[in-house]
Every structure is written in C-alpha cells, then in structure tokens.
C-alpha cells in the first residue's frame, strides 16, 4: 500500500469510492470534488493498493481551524488502521501550518464513524438539523489539535 497526495486526475476514483461509502444523496459529485481540490487551502491524501484507491481524506483550512471534509475507506479495508493513519498524517501537517482545531460533520446515524471520531478525540458540539437532507441530521464534532485523546 502506498500513501500519496491527491491529484485532480484521481477524481474519478474518489467519486467511485465515495459512492461506495455513502448513499448517493450524500456522496460528493465530480463537480464537488473539483471544487474542493481547487480551494487554495485544501489538500488530501489517498491510499492505493496497486492501482486501486482504497481510502482517502480531504481537508480544508482557514486561519487556525480546519474542516475534515471526508474520510473514505473501502469497506474491505476498514478497521485496519488506514483511516487512523490518514487522519494522523493530516493532523500533523495541519499542526505544522499553525492549525489548532478541526471540525467535521457526521450523520447522526453513522455509528461506526461516530465511534471512530470519539476514539480520535473529537467531541460532540451540537446537532445540525437537515444537514444532509430534510430527513437527515448531522453532528458537529470538534477536536483541539495537539491534545491527548480522552
């Protein structure tokens, strides 16, 4: 397995993996990935096994705060530490940029993701009604970088 920075040429693979991880109404479109990757303060890492993208992370930052846009891991590679590795690498780079906190949104019914983020030190801030759709809320979770996990 190899970890590298995401390139614009990876978008088709990102769309495919994102659609396998999330329902079509939540998964990002090709256009959205293009937009995210065009932000000046955005970056991402992906994990390849051979020529197959099995995981990726996207982040965007402003001033001293970062938004974890998504962490996607192919179902057959979950619970093997890949998402954790991507998160830790990304957080290290954010800290080098002077970022002190990060936040994300996660579906209120995505128990595996909620468990993962709590384990990684994210704390629930509030519920955001209709974040994904009129019927699907999200939790806003926040983490201070450089602090020990609870």
C-alpha positions in Angstrom: 0.0 0.0 0.0 1.1 3.5 -0.8 0.0 6.9 0.6 0.3 9.9 -1.6 -1.2 13.4 -2.2 -4.4 13.5 -4.1 -4.2 14.9 -7.7 -7.0 16.2 -9.9 -6.5 13.1 -12.1 -7.8 11.0 -9.1 -11.3 12.5 -9.1 -13.0 9.6 -10.9 -11.6 7.2 -8.4 -12.6 9.4 -5.5 -16.1 9.7 -6.8 -16.3 5.9 -7.2 -15.1 5.2 -3.6 -17.2 8.0 -2.1 -20.3 6.4 -3.7 -19.4 3.1 -2.3 -19.1 4.6 1.2 -22.1 6.8 1.2 -25.6 6.9 -0.2 -26.0 8.8 -3.5 -27.7 11.8 -1.8 -24.7 12.2 0.5 -21.8 11.2 -1.8 -19.9 14.0 -3.5 -20.2 14.7 -7.2 -17.3 15.0 -9.6 -18.0 18.8 -9.7 -17.8 19.0 -5.9 -14.5 17.2 -5.8 -13.2 19.5 -8.5 -14.3 22.5 -6.4 -12.8 21.2 -3.1 -9.5 20.4 -4.7 -9.4 23.9 -6.3 -9.6 25.7 -2.9 -6.2 27.2 -2.2 -6.2 25.9 1.4 -7.3 22.3 0.7 -5.4 19.1 0.5 -5.9 15.4 0.6 -4.1 12.1 0.8 -5.1 8.8 -0.6 -4.1 5.2 -0.1 -3.5 2.9 -3.1 -3.2 -0.8 -3.2 -1.7 -1.5 -6.6 -3.7 0.9 -8.9 -6.8 0.8 -6.7 -7.7 3.7 -4.4 -8.8 2.1 -1.2 -9.0 5.2 1.1 -8.7 9.0 1.1 -9.0 12.1 3.3 -9.9 15.7 2.3 -9.3 18.7 4.4 -9.8 22.5 4.1 -8.4 25.1 6.5 -8.7 28.8 7.2 -6.6 30.7 9.7 -6.3 28.4 12.6 -9.2 26.0 12.0 -9.6 23.1 9.6 -12.6 21.2 8.3 -12.3 17.5 7.8 -14.4 17.2 4.7 -14.4 13.4 4.4 -12.5 10.3 5.2 -13.5 7.4 3.0 -12.2 3.8 3.4 -13.3 1.0 1.2 -15.4 -1.5 3.2 -13.0 -4.4 2.9 -10.1 -2.3 4.3 -12.0 -0.8 7.3 -10.8 -1.5 10.9 -7.2 -2.0 9.7 -5.9 1.4 10.9 -5.9 3.1 7.4 -8.4 5.9 8.3 -6.5 6.5 11.6 -3.2 6.7 9.7 -4.6 9.2 7.2 -6.1 11.3 10.0 -2.9 11.4 12.0 -0.8 12.3 8.9 -3.2 15.1 8.0 -3.4 16.4 11.6 0.4 16.5 11.7 0.5 18.6 8.5 -2.2 20.9 9.9 -0.3 21.5 13.1 2.8 22.5 11.0 0.5 25.1 9.4 -0.5 26.5 12.8 -3.9 25.0 12.8 -5.1 24.5 16.4 -8.6 22.9 15.9 -10.5 20.9 13.5 -14.2 20.1 13.0 -16.4 17.8 10.9 -19.9 16.8 10.3 -21.1 13.2 10.6 -24.5 11.7 10.1 -26.3 11.1 13.4 -27.0 7.5 12.3 -23.4 6.7 11.3 -22.4 4.8 14.5 -19.1 3.4 13.2 -17.9 6.9 12.2 -19.1 8.4 15.5 -17.2 5.8 17.4 -14.1 6.3 15.3 -14.2 10.1 15.8 -14.8 9.9 19.5 -11.8 7.5 19.8 -9.7 10.0 17.9 -10.6 12.8 20.4 -13.4 14.6 18.6 -16.1 15.9 20.9 -19.8 16.4 20.0 -20.7 20.1 19.9 -24.3 20.1 18.6 -26.8 18.5 16.3 -27.3 20.2 12.9 -30.8 19.7 11.7 -31.3 18.8 8.0 -27.6 18.9 7.3 -27.6 16.2 4.7 -31.3 16.3 3.7 -34.6 17.3 5.2 -34.7 13.9 6.9 -31.0 13.5 7.8 -29.3 15.5 10.6 -25.6 15.6 11.4 -23.5 16.1 14.5 -20.9 18.8 14.5 -17.8 17.4 16.2 -14.7 19.4 17.2 -11.1 18.5 18.2 -8.3 20.6 19.5 -5.0 19.5 17.9 -2.0 18.7 19.9 -4.0 17.5 22.9 -4.2 13.9 24.2 -7.2 11.8 23.5 -9.6 11.2 26.4 
